[in-house]
Amino acid sequence: MRSPDRCPKCQSKKWNDDGSGKPRQSGLPTDRKIAVFLRYNDGYGCLEISRELGISFDSVYAAVKEAFPDSEPRI
């Protein structure tokens, strides 16, 4: 599965682009990243994790991409 073309919330095509050409970094504190990774390892997708933890989808997606750079995250 590939990265979404548009932000699920605002429909922006540049939702994961900071202008540098590199994927956006999550900027989440370590404890929030751990919570994301634990749920992701339990089989949750990024959208479900985002809703459950109250973290923006793009931050969750970026955190998962940081941890697993060679695979496409589950949406």
CHARMM internal coordinates of N, CA and C (Angstrom, degrees):
IC EDIT
DIST 1 N 1 CA 1.4500
DIST 1 CA 1 C 1.5271
ANGL 1 N 1 CA 1 C 108.38
DIST 1 C 2 N 1.3054
ANGL 1 CA 1 C 2 N 117.17
DIHE 1 N 1 CA 1 C 2 N 138.54
DIST 2 N 2 CA 1.4506
ANGL 1 C 2 N 2 CA 120.47
DIHE 1 CA 1 C 2 N 2 CA -177.74
DIST 2 CA 2 C 1.5319
ANGL 2 N 2 CA 2 C 111.11
DIHE 1 C 2 N 2 CA 2 C -101.77
DIST 2 C 3 N 1.3065
ANGL 2 CA 2 C 3 N 115.76
DIHE 2 N 2 CA 2 C 3 N 169.80
DIST 3 N 3 CA 1.4513
ANGL 2 C 3 N 3 CA 121.99
DIHE 2 CA 2 C 3 N 3 CA 179.12
DIST 3 CA 3 C 1.5317
ANGL 3 N 3 CA 3 C 110.29
DIHE 2 C 3 N 3 CA 3 C -62.05
DIST 3 C 4 N 1.3334
ANGL 3 CA 3 C 4 N 117.86
DIHE 3 N 3 CA 3 C 4 N 141.42
DIST 4 N 4 CA 1.4680
ANGL 3 C 4 N 4 CA 119.64
DIHE 3 CA 3 C 4 N 4 CA 178.17
DIST 4 CA 4 C 1.5296
ANGL 4 N 4 CA 4 C 111.23
DIHE 3 C 4 N 4 CA 4 C -61.32
DIST 4 C 5 N 1.3324
ANGL 4 CA 4 C 5 N 116.80
DIHE 4 N 4 CA 4 C 5 N 144.56
DIST 5 N 5 CA 1.4615
ANGL 4 C 5 N 5 CA 121.34
DIHE 4 CA 4 C 5 N 5 CA 178.54
DIST 5 CA 5 C 1.5238
ANGL 5 N 5 CA 5 C 112.10
DIHE 4 C 5 N 5 CA 5 C -73.50
DIST 5 C 6 N 1.3205
ANGL 5 CA 5 C 6 N 115.72
DIHE 5 N 5 CA 5 C 6 N -28.74
DIST 6 N 6 CA 1.4665
ANGL 5 C 6 N 6 CA 120.85
DIHE 5 CA 5 C 6 N 6 CA -177.27
DIST 6 CA 6 C 1.5260
ANGL 6 N 6 CA 6 C 110.29
DIHE 5 C 6 N 6 CA 6 C -132.09
DIST 6 C 7 N 1.3135
ANGL 6 CA 6 C 7 N 115.51
DIHE 6 N 6 CA 6 C 7 N 153.71
DIST 7 N 7 CA 1.4550
ANGL 6 C 7 N 7 CA 121.43
DIHE 6 CA 6 C 7 N 7 CA 174.56
DIST 7 CA 7 C 1.5279
ANGL 7 N 7 CA 7 C 108.51
DIHE 6 C 7 N 7 CA 7 C -64.90
DIST 7 C 8 N 1.3388
ANGL 7 CA 7 C 8 N 117.87
DIHE 7 N 7 CA 7 C 8 N 130.38
DIST 8 N 8 CA 1.4580
ANGL 7 C 8 N 8 CA 119.63
DIHE 7 CA 7 C 8 N 8 CA 179.56
DIST 8 CA 8 C 1.5317
ANGL 8 N 8 CA 8 C 113.54
DIHE 7 C 8 N 8 CA 8 C -60.80
DIST 8 C 9 N 1.3305
ANGL 8 CA 8 C 9 N 116.64
DIHE 8 N 8 CA 8 C 9 N -26.77
DIST 9 N 9 CA 1.4624
ANGL 8 C 9 N 9 CA 119.91
DIHE 8 CA 8 C 9 N 9 CA -176.77
DIST 9 CA 9 C 1.5365
ANGL 9 N 9 CA 9 C 112.46
DIHE 8 C 9 N 9 CA 9 C -90.65
DIST 9 C 10 N 1.3413
ANGL 9 CA 9 C 10 N 117.14
DIHE 9 N 9 CA 9 C 10 N -54.44
DIST 10 N 10 CA 1.4716
ANGL 9 C 10 N 10 CA 119.92
DIHE 9 CA 9 C 10 N 10 CA -172.77
DIST 10 CA 10 C 1.5214
ANGL 10 N 10 CA 10 C 113.55
DIHE 9 C 10 N 10 CA 10 C -102.00
DIST 10 C 11 N 1.3395
ANGL 10 CA 10 C 11 N 117.48
DIHE 10 N 10 CA 10 C 11 N -7.02
DIST 11 N 11 CA 1.4586
ANGL 10 C 11 N 11 CA 123.79
DIHE 10 CA 10 C 11 N 11 CA 179.04
DIST 11 CA 11 C 1.5310
ANGL 11 N 11 CA 11 C 114.16
DIHE 10 C 11 N 11 CA 11 C 67.78
DIST 11 C 12 N 1.3401
ANGL 11 CA 11 C 12 N 117.94
DIHE 11 N 11 CA 11 C 12 N 14.81
DIST 12 N 12 CA 1.4568
ANGL 11 C 12 N 12 CA 121.55
DIHE 11 CA 11 C 12 N 12 CA 177.40
DIST 12 CA 12 C 1.5234
ANGL 12 N 12 CA 12 C 110.24
DIHE 11 C 12 N 12 CA 12 C -68.58
DIST 12 C 13 N 1.3291
ANGL 12 CA 12 C 13 N 116.70
DIHE 12 N 12 CA 12 C 13 N 139.77
DIST 13 N 13 CA 1.4545
ANGL 12 C 13 N 13 CA 120.94
DIHE 12 CA 12 C 13 N 13 CA 176.18
DIST 13 CA 13 C 1.5336
ANGL 13 N 13 CA 13 C 111.27
DIHE 12 C 13 N 13 CA 13 C -81.01
DIST 13 C 14 N 1.3105
ANGL 13 CA 13 C 14 N 118.03
DIHE 13 N 13 CA 13 C 14 N -14.25
DIST 14 N 14 CA 1.4616
ANGL 13 C 14 N 14 CA 121.61
DIHE 13 CA 13 C 14 N 14 CA -178.11
DIST 14 CA 14 C 1.5303
ANGL 14 N 14 CA 14 C 111.32
DIHE 13 C 14 N 14 CA 14 C -108.31
DIST 14 C 15 N 1.3127
ANGL 14 CA 14 C 15 N 117.38
DIHE 14 N 14 CA 14 C 15 N 30.78
DIST 15 N 15 CA 1.4595
ANGL 14 C 15 N 15 CA 122.03
DIHE 14 CA 14 C 15 N 15 CA -175.86
DIST 15 CA 15 C 1.5125
ANGL 15 N 15 CA 15 C 113.24
DIHE 14 C 15 N 15 CA 15 C -64.39
DIST 15 C 16 N 1.3294
ANGL 15 CA 15 C 16 N 118.77
DIHE 15 N 15 CA 15 C 16 N -25.91
DIST 16 N 16 CA 1.4634
ANGL 15 C 16 N 16 CA 121.52
DIHE 15 CA 15 C 16 N 16 CA -176.53
DIST 16 CA 16 C 1.5231
ANGL 16 N 16 CA 16 C 110.94
DIHE 15 C 16 N 16 CA 16 C -118.65
DIST 16 C 17 N 1.3243
ANGL 16 CA 16 C 17 N 117.44
DIHE 16 N 16 CA 16 C 17 N 29.84
DIST 17 N 17 CA 1.4542
ANGL 16 C 17 N 17 CA 122.24
DIHE 16 CA 16 C 17 N 17 CA -175.92
DIST 17 CA 17 C 1.5244
ANGL 17 N 17 CA 17 C 109.03
DIHE 16 C 17 N 17 CA 17 C -128.96
DIST 17 C 18 N 1.3262
ANGL 17 CA 17 C 18 N 116.15
DIHE 17 N 17 CA 17 C 18 N 123.15
DIST 18 N 18 CA 1.4618
ANGL 17 C 18 N 18 CA 119.41
DIHE 17 CA 17 C 18 N 18 CA 177.66
DIST 18 CA 18 C 1.5245
ANGL 18 N 18 CA 18 C 111.98
DIHE 17 C 18 N 18 CA 18 C -98.71
DIST 18 C 19 N 1.3399
ANGL 18 CA 18 C 19 N 116.79
DIHE 18 N 18 CA 18 C 19 N 8.67
DIST 19 N 19 CA 1.4515
ANGL 18 C 19 N 19 CA 121.63
DIHE 18 CA 18 C 19 N 19 CA 178.82
DIST 19 CA 19 C 1.5190
ANGL 19 N 19 CA 19 C 113.83
DIHE 18 C 19 N 19 CA 19 C 93.45
DIST 19 C 20 N 1.3209
ANGL 19 CA 19 C 20 N 117.44
DIHE 19 N 19 CA 19 C 20 N -9.75
DIST 20 N 20 CA 1.4560
ANGL 19 C 20 N 20 CA 120.67
DIHE 19 CA 19 C 20 N 20 CA -177.83
DIST 20 CA 20 C 1.5262
ANGL 20 N 20 CA 20 C 112.21
DIHE 19 C 20 N 20 CA 20 C -90.01
DIST 20 C 21 N 1.3141
ANGL 20 CA 20 C 21 N 116.82
DIHE 20 N 20 CA 20 C 21 N -9.25
DIST 21 N 21 CA 1.4563
ANGL 20 C 21 N 21 CA 120.39
DIHE 20 CA 20 C 21 N 21 CA -176.60
DIST 21 CA 21 C 1.5141
ANGL 21 N 21 CA 21 C 112.70
DIHE 20 C 21 N 21 CA 21 C 87.11
DIST 21 C 22 N 1.3282
ANGL 21 CA 21 C 22 N 117.24
DIHE 21 N 21 CA 21 C 22 N -5.44
DIST 22 N 22 CA 1.4650
ANGL 21 C 22 N 22 CA 122.43
DIHE 21 CA 21 C 22 N 22 CA 177.76
DIST 22 CA 22 C 1.5258
ANGL 22 N 22 CA 22 C 108.55
DIHE 21 C 22 N 22 CA 22 C -103.30
DIST 22 C 23 N 1.3317
ANGL 22 CA 22 C 23 N 117.25
DIHE 22 N 22 CA 22 C 23 N 149.73
DIST 23 N 23 CA 1.4699
ANGL 22 C 23 N 23 CA 118.89
DIHE 22 CA 22 C 23 N 23 CA 175.77
DIST 23 CA 23 C 1.5248
ANGL 23 N 23 CA 23 C 111.25
DIHE 22 C 23 N 23 CA 23 C -59.22
DIST 23 C 24 N 1.2948
ANGL 23 CA 23 C 24 N 116.17
DIHE 23 N 23 CA 23 C 24 N 146.87
DIST 24 N 24 CA 1.4598
ANGL 23 C 24 N 24 CA 122.71
DIHE 23 CA 23 C 24 N 24 CA -178.94
DIST 24 CA 24 C 1.5196
ANGL 24 N 24 CA 24 C 110.76
DIHE 23 C 24 N 24 CA 24 C -66.04
DIST 24 C 25 N 1.3265
ANGL 24 CA 24 C 25 N 117.18
DIHE 24 N 24 CA 24 C 25 N 140.35
DIST 25 N 25 CA 1.4574
ANGL 24 C 25 N 25 CA 122.62
DIHE 24 CA 24 C 25 N 25 CA 174.61
DIST 25 CA 25 C 1.5274
ANGL 25 N 25 CA 25 C 108.02
DIHE 24 C 25 N 25 CA 25 C -82.82
DIST 25 C 26 N 1.3118
ANGL 25 CA 25 C 26 N 116.48
DIHE 25 N 25 CA 25 C 26 N 148.43
DIST 26 N 26 CA 1.4655
ANGL 25 C 26 N 26 CA 120.06
DIHE 25 CA 25 C 26 N 26 CA -173.44
DIST 26 CA 26 C 1.5221
ANGL 26 N 26 CA 26 C 113.00
DIHE 25 C 26 N 26 CA 26 C -68.36
DIST 26 C 27 N 1.3247
ANGL 26 CA 26 C 27 N 117.80
DIHE 26 N 26 CA 26 C 27 N -38.80
DIST 27 N 27 CA 1.4583
ANGL 26 C 27 N 27 CA 120.50
DIHE 26 CA 26 C 27 N 27 CA -177.67
DIST 27 CA 27 C 1.5149
ANGL 27 N 27 CA 27 C 113.55
DIHE 26 C 27 N 27 CA 27 C 71.65
DIST 27 C 28 N 1.3318
ANGL 27 CA 27 C 28 N 117.48
DIHE 27 N 27 CA 27 C 28 N 10.12
DIST 28 N 28 CA 1.4592
ANGL 27 C 28 N 28 CA 120.96
DIHE 27 CA 27 C 28 N 28 CA -179.73
DIST 28 CA 28 C 1.5217
ANGL 28 N 28 CA 28 C 110.27
DIHE 27 C 28 N 28 CA 28 C -79.36
DIST 28 C 29 N 1.3342
ANGL 28 CA 28 C 29 N 116.87
DIHE 28 N 28 CA 28 C 29 N 145.26
DIST 29 N 29 CA 1.4615
ANGL 28 C 29 N 29 CA 119.44
DIHE 28 CA 28 C 29 N 29 CA 173.48
DIST 29 CA 29 C 1.5331
ANGL 29 N 29 CA 29 C 110.28
DIHE 28 C 29 N 29 CA 29 C -65.59
DIST 29 C 30 N 1.3024
ANGL 29 CA 29 C 30 N 116.16
DIHE 29 N 29 CA 29 C 30 N 157.67
DIST 30 N 30 CA 1.4656
ANGL 29 C 30 N 30 CA 122.04
DIHE 29 CA 29 C 30 N 30 CA -175.51
DIST 30 CA 30 C 1.5206
ANGL 30 N 30 CA 30 C 112.82
DIHE 29 C 30 N 30 CA 30 C -54.55
DIST 30 C 31 N 1.3297
ANGL 30 CA 30 C 31 N 118.29
DIHE 30 N 30 CA 30 C 31 N -42.92
DIST 31 N 31 CA 1.4709
ANGL 30 C 31 N 31 CA 119.74
DIHE 30 CA 30 C 31 N 31 CA -178.02
DIST 31 CA 31 C 1.5307
ANGL 31 N 31 CA 31 C 111.67
DIHE 30 C 31 N 31 CA 31 C -64.27
DIST 31 C 32 N 1.3355
ANGL 31 CA 31 C 32 N 117.63
DIHE 31 N 31 CA 31 C 32 N -34.77
DIST 32 N 32 CA 1.4715
ANGL 31 C 32 N 32 CA 120.41
DIHE 31 CA 31 C 32 N 32 CA 177.93
DIST 32 CA 32 C 1.5328
ANGL 32 N 32 CA 32 C 110.70
DIHE 31 C 32 N 32 CA 32 C -72.30
DIST 32 C 33 N 1.3450
ANGL 32 CA 32 C 33 N 116.80
DIHE 32 N 32 CA 32 C 33 N -37.54
DIST 33 N 33 CA 1.4674
ANGL 32 C 33 N 33 CA 120.26
DIHE 32 CA 32 C 33 N 33 CA 176.90
DIST 33 CA 33 C 1.5264
ANGL 33 N 33 CA 33 C 110.11
DIHE 32 C 33 N 33 CA 33 C -62.17
DIST 33 C 34 N 1.3207
ANGL 33 CA 33 C 34 N 116.48
DIHE 33 N 33 CA 33 C 34 N -41.37
DIST 34 N 34 CA 1.4670
ANGL 33 C 34 N 34 CA 120.13
DIHE 33 CA 33 C 34 N 34 CA 179.08
DIST 34 CA 34 C 1.5247
ANGL 34 N 34 CA 34 C 110.00
DIHE 33 C 34 N 34 CA 34 C -61.48
DIST 34 C 35 N 1.3257
ANGL 34 CA 34 C 35 N 117.07
DIHE 34 N 34 CA 34 C 35 N -42.86
DIST 35 N 35 CA 1.4638
ANGL 34 C 35 N 35 CA 120.82
DIHE 34 CA 34 C 35 N 35 CA 178.55
DIST 35 CA 35 C 1.5288
ANGL 35 N 35 CA 35 C 110.28
DIHE 34 C 35 N 35 CA 35 C -61.64
DIST 35 C 36 N 1.3279
ANGL 35 CA 35 C 36 N 116.99
DIHE 35 N 35 CA 35 C 36 N -40.45
DIST 36 N 36 CA 1.4646
ANGL 35 C 36 N 36 CA 121.31
DIHE 35 CA 35 C 36 N 36 CA 177.80
DIST 36 CA 36 C 1.5269
ANGL 36 N 36 CA 36 C 110.17
DIHE 35 C 36 N 36 CA 36 C -63.46
DIST 36 C 37 N 1.3388
ANGL 36 CA 36 C 37 N 116.68
DIHE 36 N 36 CA 36 C 37 N -48.31
DIST 37 N 37 CA 1.4643
ANGL 36 C 37 N 37 CA 120.74
DIHE 36 CA 36 C 37 N 37 CA -176.80
DIST 37 CA 37 C 1.5252
ANGL 37 N 37 CA 37 C 111.96
DIHE 36 C 37 N 37 CA 37 C -64.15
DIST 37 C 38 N 1.3255
ANGL 37 CA 37 C 38 N 117.11
DIHE 37 N 37 CA 37 C 38 N -39.23
DIST 38 N 38 CA 1.4611
ANGL 37 C 38 N 38 CA 119.78
DIHE 37 CA 37 C 38 N 38 CA 178.85
DIST 38 CA 38 C 1.5278
ANGL 38 N 38 CA 38 C 111.14
DIHE 37 C 38 N 38 CA 38 C -61.81
DIST 38 C 39 N 1.3120
ANGL 38 CA 38 C 39 N 116.52
DIHE 38 N 38 CA 38 C 39 N -44.02
DIST 39 N 39 CA 1.4708
ANGL 38 C 39 N 39 CA 119.92
DIHE 38 CA 38 C 39 N 39 CA 179.17
DIST 39 CA 39 C 1.5288
ANGL 39 N 39 CA 39 C 110.98
DIHE 38 C 39 N 39 CA 39 C -69.21
DIST 39 C 40 N 1.3253
ANGL 39 CA 39 C 40 N 116.42
DIHE 39 N 39 CA 39 C 40 N -38.90
DIST 40 N 40 CA 1.4634
ANGL 39 C 40 N 40 CA 119.80
DIHE 39 CA 39 C 40 N 40 CA 179.00
DIST 40 CA 40 C 1.5279
ANGL 40 N 40 CA 40 C 110.41
DIHE 39 C 40 N 40 CA 40 C -63.04
DIST 40 C 41 N 1.3229
ANGL 40 CA 40 C 41 N 116.83
DIHE 40 N 40 CA 40 C 41 N -42.30
DIST 41 N 41 CA 1.4625
ANGL 40 C 41 N 41 CA 121.15
DIHE 40 CA 40 C 41 N 41 CA 178.48
DIST 41 CA 41 C 1.5323
ANGL 41 N 41 CA 41 C 111.85
DIHE 40 C 41 N 41 CA 41 C -66.87
DIST 41 C 42 N 1.3329
ANGL 41 CA 41 C 42 N 116.97
DIHE 41 N 41 CA 41 C 42 N -23.88
DIST 42 N 42 CA 1.4683
ANGL 41 C 42 N 42 CA 121.14
DIHE 41 CA 41 C 42 N 42 CA 176.77
DIST 42 CA 42 C 1.5266
ANGL 42 N 42 CA 42 C 112.16
DIHE 41 C 42 N 42 CA 42 C -82.04
DIST 42 C 43 N 1.3363
ANGL 42 CA 42 C 43 N 116.98
DIHE 42 N 42 CA 42 C 43 N -0.06
DIST 43 N 43 CA 1.4567
ANGL 42 C 43 N 43 CA 120.46
DIHE 42 CA 42 C 43 N 43 CA 175.72
DIST 43 CA 43 C 1.5140
ANGL 43 N 43 CA 43 C 115.86
DIHE 42 C 43 N 43 CA 43 C 103.78
DIST 43 C 44 N 1.3228
ANGL 43 CA 43 C 44 N 118.07
DIHE 43 N 43 CA 43 C 44 N 0.00
DIST 44 N 44 CA 1.4585
ANGL 43 C 44 N 44 CA 121.13
DIHE 43 CA 43 C 44 N 44 CA 178.40
DIST 44 CA 44 C 1.5223
ANGL 44 N 44 CA 44 C 109.84
DIHE 43 C 44 N 44 CA 44 C -71.67
DIST 44 C 45 N 1.3351
ANGL 44 CA 44 C 45 N 116.95
DIHE 44 N 44 CA 44 C 45 N 150.91
DIST 45 N 45 CA 1.4527
ANGL 44 C 45 N 45 CA 122.40
DIHE 44 CA 44 C 45 N 45 CA 174.04
DIST 45 CA 45 C 1.5213
ANGL 45 N 45 CA 45 C 110.13
DIHE 44 C 45 N 45 CA 45 C -92.30
DIST 45 C 46 N 1.3060
ANGL 45 CA 45 C 46 N 116.95
DIHE 45 N 45 CA 45 C 46 N 167.98
DIST 46 N 46 CA 1.4677
ANGL 45 C 46 N 46 CA 121.87
DIHE 45 CA 45 C 46 N 46 CA -177.05
DIST 46 CA 46 C 1.5252
ANGL 46 N 46 CA 46 C 112.95
DIHE 45 C 46 N 46 CA 46 C -59.85
DIST 46 C 47 N 1.3221
ANGL 46 CA 46 C 47 N 117.26
DIHE 46 N 46 CA 46 C 47 N -40.73
DIST 47 N 47 CA 1.4634
ANGL 46 C 47 N 47 CA 120.16
DIHE 46 CA 46 C 47 N 47 CA -178.94
DIST 47 CA 47 C 1.5211
ANGL 47 N 47 CA 47 C 111.35
DIHE 46 C 47 N 47 CA 47 C -65.17
DIST 47 C 48 N 1.3264
ANGL 47 CA 47 C 48 N 115.96
DIHE 47 N 47 CA 47 C 48 N -43.01
DIST 48 N 48 CA 1.4625
ANGL 47 C 48 N 48 CA 120.61
DIHE 47 CA 47 C 48 N 48 CA 179.43
DIST 48 CA 48 C 1.5344
ANGL 48 N 48 CA 48 C 110.87
DIHE 47 C 48 N 48 CA 48 C -65.03
DIST 48 C 49 N 1.3177
ANGL 48 CA 48 C 49 N 116.84
DIHE 48 N 48 CA 48 C 49 N -40.52
DIST 49 N 49 CA 1.4692
ANGL 48 C 49 N 49 CA 121.45
DIHE 48 CA 48 C 49 N 49 CA 177.83
DIST 49 CA 49 C 1.5229
ANGL 49 N 49 CA 49 C 109.66
DIHE 48 C 49 N 49 CA 49 C -63.89
DIST 49 C 50 N 1.3214
ANGL 49 CA 49 C 50 N 116.24
DIHE 49 N 49 CA 49 C 50 N -43.67
DIST 50 N 50 CA 1.4620
ANGL 49 C 50 N 50 CA 121.41
DIHE 49 CA 49 C 50 N 50 CA 179.66
DIST 50 CA 50 C 1.5281
ANGL 50 N 50 CA 50 C 111.17
DIHE 49 C 50 N 50 CA 50 C -57.93
DIST 50 C 51 N 1.3194
ANGL 50 CA 50 C 51 N 115.90
DIHE 50 N 50 CA 50 C 51 N -46.84
DIST 51 N 51 CA 1.4697
ANGL 50 C 51 N 51 CA 120.11
DIHE 50 CA 50 C 51 N 51 CA -179.50
DIST 51 CA 51 C 1.5242
ANGL 51 N 51 CA 51 C 111.44
DIHE 50 C 51 N 51 CA 51 C -65.93
DIST 51 C 52 N 1.3368
ANGL 51 CA 51 C 52 N 115.98
DIHE 51 N 51 CA 51 C 52 N -43.59
DIST 52 N 52 CA 1.4627
ANGL 51 C 52 N 52 CA 119.92
DIHE 51 CA 51 C 52 N 52 CA -176.42
DIST 52 CA 52 C 1.5270
ANGL 52 N 52 CA 52 C 112.39
DIHE 51 C 52 N 52 CA 52 C -66.19
DIST 52 C 53 N 1.3365
ANGL 52 CA 52 C 53 N 116.61
DIHE 52 N 52 CA 52 C 53 N -41.65
DIST 53 N 53 CA 1.4639
ANGL 52 C 53 N 53 CA 120.25
DIHE 52 CA 52 C 53 N 53 CA -175.75
DIST 53 CA 53 C 1.5261
ANGL 53 N 53 CA 53 C 113.82
DIHE 52 C 53 N 53 CA 53 C -92.70
DIST 53 C 54 N 1.3282
ANGL 53 CA 53 C 54 N 117.40
DIHE 53 N 53 CA 53 C 54 N -9.41
DIST 54 N 54 CA 1.4617
ANGL 53 C 54 N 54 CA 120.11
DIHE 53 CA 53 C 54 N 54 CA -178.95
DIST 54 CA 54 C 1.5217
ANGL 54 N 54 CA 54 C 112.81
DIHE 53 C 54 N 54 CA 54 C 70.75
DIST 54 C 55 N 1.3368
ANGL 54 CA 54 C 55 N 116.06
DIHE 54 N 54 CA 54 C 55 N 32.72
DIST 55 N 55 CA 1.4596
ANGL 54 C 55 N 55 CA 122.76
DIHE 54 CA 54 C 55 N 55 CA 178.69
DIST 55 CA 55 C 1.5197
ANGL 55 N 55 CA 55 C 106.99
DIHE 54 C 55 N 55 CA 55 C -110.63
DIST 55 C 56 N 1.3208
ANGL 55 CA 55 C 56 N 117.87
DIHE 55 N 55 CA 55 C 56 N 144.92
DIST 56 N 56 CA 1.4607
ANGL 55 C 56 N 56 CA 119.46
DIHE 55 CA 55 C 56 N 56 CA 179.93
DIST 56 CA 56 C 1.5219
ANGL 56 N 56 CA 56 C 111.02
DIHE 55 C 56 N 56 CA 56 C -59.87
DIST 56 C 57 N 1.3262
ANGL 56 CA 56 C 57 N 115.16
DIHE 56 N 56 CA 56 C 57 N 146.56
DIST 57 N 57 CA 1.4629
ANGL 56 C 57 N 57 CA 121.25
DIHE 56 CA 56 C 57 N 57 CA -179.07
DIST 57 CA 57 C 1.5216
ANGL 57 N 57 CA 57 C 110.71
DIHE 56 C 57 N 57 CA 57 C -57.16
DIST 57 C 58 N 1.3382
ANGL 57 CA 57 C 58 N 117.60
DIHE 57 N 57 CA 57 C 58 N -43.88
DIST 58 N 58 CA 1.4625
ANGL 57 C 58 N 58 CA 118.99
DIHE 57 CA 57 C 58 N 58 CA -176.57
DIST 58 CA 58 C 1.5204
ANGL 58 N 58 CA 58 C 112.25
DIHE 57 C 58 N 58 CA 58 C -66.27
DIST 58 C 59 N 1.3306
ANGL 58 CA 58 C 59 N 118.53
DIHE 58 N 58 CA 58 C 59 N -30.66
DIST 59 N 59 CA 1.4704
ANGL 58 C 59 N 59 CA 120.82
DIHE 58 CA 58 C 59 N 59 CA 175.89
DIST 59 CA 59 C 1.5250
ANGL 59 N 59 CA 59 C 111.28
DIHE 58 C 59 N 59 CA 59 C -69.72
DIST 59 C 60 N 1.3276
ANGL 59 CA 59 C 60 N 116.43
DIHE 59 N 59 CA 59 C 60 N -41.40
DIST 60 N 60 CA 1.4674
ANGL 59 C 60 N 60 CA 120.39
DIHE 59 CA 59 C 60 N 60 CA 177.57
DIST 60 CA 60 C 1.5256
ANGL 60 N 60 CA 60 C 109.29
DIHE 59 C 60 N 60 CA 60 C -64.38
DIST 60 C 61 N 1.3289
ANGL 60 CA 60 C 61 N 116.63
DIHE 60 N 60 CA 60 C 61 N -47.22
DIST 61 N 61 CA 1.4644
ANGL 60 C 61 N 61 CA 121.37
DIHE 60 CA 60 C 61 N 61 CA -179.32
DIST 61 CA 61 C 1.5329
ANGL 61 N 61 CA 61 C 110.32
DIHE 60 C 61 N 61 CA 61 C -59.67
DIST 61 C 62 N 1.3314
ANGL 61 CA 61 C 62 N 117.24
DIHE 61 N 61 CA 61 C 62 N -44.87
DIST 62 N 62 CA 1.4626
ANGL 61 C 62 N 62 CA 121.29
DIHE 61 CA 61 C 62 N 62 CA 179.90
DIST 62 CA 62 C 1.5266
ANGL 62 N 62 CA 62 C 111.30
DIHE 61 C 62 N 62 CA 62 C -63.79
DIST 62 C 63 N 1.3330
ANGL 62 CA 62 C 63 N 117.58
DIHE 62 N 62 CA 62 C 63 N -39.87
DIST 63 N 63 CA 1.4572
ANGL 62 C 63 N 63 CA 121.20
DIHE 62 CA 62 C 63 N 63 CA 178.85
DIST 63 CA 63 C 1.5274
ANGL 63 N 63 CA 63 C 111.14
DIHE 62 C 63 N 63 CA 63 C -63.42
DIST 63 C 64 N 1.3260
ANGL 63 CA 63 C 64 N 116.51
DIHE 63 N 63 CA 63 C 64 N -41.97
DIST 64 N 64 CA 1.4663
ANGL 63 C 64 N 64 CA 120.48
DIHE 63 CA 63 C 64 N 64 CA 178.83
DIST 64 CA 64 C 1.5234
ANGL 64 N 64 CA 64 C 109.88
DIHE 63 C 64 N 64 CA 64 C -66.95
DIST 64 C 65 N 1.3431
ANGL 64 CA 64 C 65 N 117.52
DIHE 64 N 64 CA 64 C 65 N -40.81
DIST 65 N 65 CA 1.4701
ANGL 64 C 65 N 65 CA 120.58
DIHE 64 CA 64 C 65 N 65 CA 177.80
DIST 65 CA 65 C 1.5242
ANGL 65 N 65 CA 65 C 111.17
DIHE 64 C 65 N 65 CA 65 C -63.36
DIST 65 C 66 N 1.3373
ANGL 65 CA 65 C 66 N 117.73
DIHE 65 N 65 CA 65 C 66 N -35.79
DIST 66 N 66 CA 1.4663
ANGL 65 C 66 N 66 CA 121.11
DIHE 65 CA 65 C 66 N 66 CA 176.92
DIST 66 CA 66 C 1.5218
ANGL 66 N 66 CA 66 C 110.37
DIHE 65 C 66 N 66 CA 66 C -62.98
DIST 66 C 67 N 1.3134
ANGL 66 CA 66 C 67 N 116.52
DIHE 66 N 66 CA 66 C 67 N -42.54
DIST 67 N 67 CA 1.4615
ANGL 66 C 67 N 67 CA 121.66
DIHE 66 CA 66 C 67 N 67 CA -176.35
DIST 67 CA 67 C 1.5288
ANGL 67 N 67 CA 67 C 112.58
DIHE 66 C 67 N 67 CA 67 C -77.00
DIST 67 C 68 N 1.3229
ANGL 67 CA 67 C 68 N 116.52
DIHE 67 N 67 CA 67 C 68 N -33.10
DIST 68 N 68 CA 1.4660
ANGL 67 C 68 N 68 CA 121.84
DIHE 67 CA 67 C 68 N 68 CA -176.90
DIST 68 CA 68 C 1.5261
ANGL 68 N 68 CA 68 C 109.29
DIHE 67 C 68 N 68 CA 68 C -129.10
DIST 68 C 69 N 1.3364
ANGL 68 CA 68 C 69 N 118.36
DIHE 68 N 68 CA 68 C 69 N 69.39
DIST 69 N 69 CA 1.4674
ANGL 68 C 69 N 69 CA 121.03
DIHE 68 CA 68 C 69 N 69 CA -172.23
DIST 69 CA 69 C 1.5304
ANGL 69 N 69 CA 69 C 115.06
DIHE 68 C 69 N 69 CA 69 C -66.90
DIST 69 C 70 N 1.3164
ANGL 69 CA 69 C 70 N 117.74
DIHE 69 N 69 CA 69 C 70 N -20.88
DIST 70 N 70 CA 1.4639
ANGL 69 C 70 N 70 CA 119.94
DIHE 69 CA 69 C 70 N 70 CA -176.09
DIST 70 CA 70 C 1.5232
ANGL 70 N 70 CA 70 C 114.31
DIHE 69 C 70 N 70 CA 70 C -94.19
DIST 70 C 71 N 1.3240
ANGL 70 CA 70 C 71 N 117.21
DIHE 70 N 70 CA 70 C 71 N 3.79
DIST 71 N 71 CA 1.4526
ANGL 70 C 71 N 71 CA 119.54
DIHE 70 CA 70 C 71 N 71 CA 179.45
DIST 71 CA 71 C 1.5287
ANGL 71 N 71 CA 71 C 110.36
DIHE 70 C 71 N 71 CA 71 C -132.37
DIST 71 C 72 N 1.3069
ANGL 71 CA 71 C 72 N 115.62
DIHE 71 N 71 CA 71 C 72 N 156.38
DIST 72 N 72 CA 1.4659
ANGL 71 C 72 N 72 CA 120.63
DIHE 71 CA 71 C 72 N 72 CA 177.20
DIST 72 CA 72 C 1.5246
ANGL 72 N 72 CA 72 C 108.56
DIHE 71 C 72 N 72 CA 72 C -85.28
DIST 72 C 73 N 1.3284
ANGL 72 CA 72 C 73 N 117.56
DIHE 72 N 72 CA 72 C 73 N 126.81
DIST 73 N 73 CA 1.4665
ANGL 72 C 73 N 73 CA 120.65
DIHE 72 CA 72 C 73 N 73 CA -179.68
DIST 73 CA 73 C 1.5239
ANGL 73 N 73 CA 73 C 113.17
DIHE 72 C 73 N 73 CA 73 C -63.64
DIST 73 C 74 N 1.3151
ANGL 73 CA 73 C 74 N 114.89
DIHE 73 N 73 CA 73 C 74 N 149.97
DIST 74 N 74 CA 1.4710
ANGL 73 C 74 N 74 CA 120.24
DIHE 73 CA 73 C 74 N 74 CA 172.93
DIST 74 CA 74 C 1.5189
ANGL 74 N 74 CA 74 C 108.31
DIHE 73 C 74 N 74 CA 74 C -70.86
DIST 74 C 75 N 1.2869
ANGL 74 CA 74 C 75 N 115.98
DIHE 74 N 74 CA 74 C 75 N 133.18
DIST 75 N 75 CA 1.4605
ANGL 74 C 75 N 75 CA 120.48
DIHE 74 CA 74 C 75 N 75 CA 179.75
DIST 75 CA 75 C 1.5121
ANGL 75 N 75 CA 75 C 108.30
DIHE 74 C 75 N 75 CA 75 C -86.50
END
COOR INIT
IC SEED 1 N 1 CA 1 C
IC BUILD
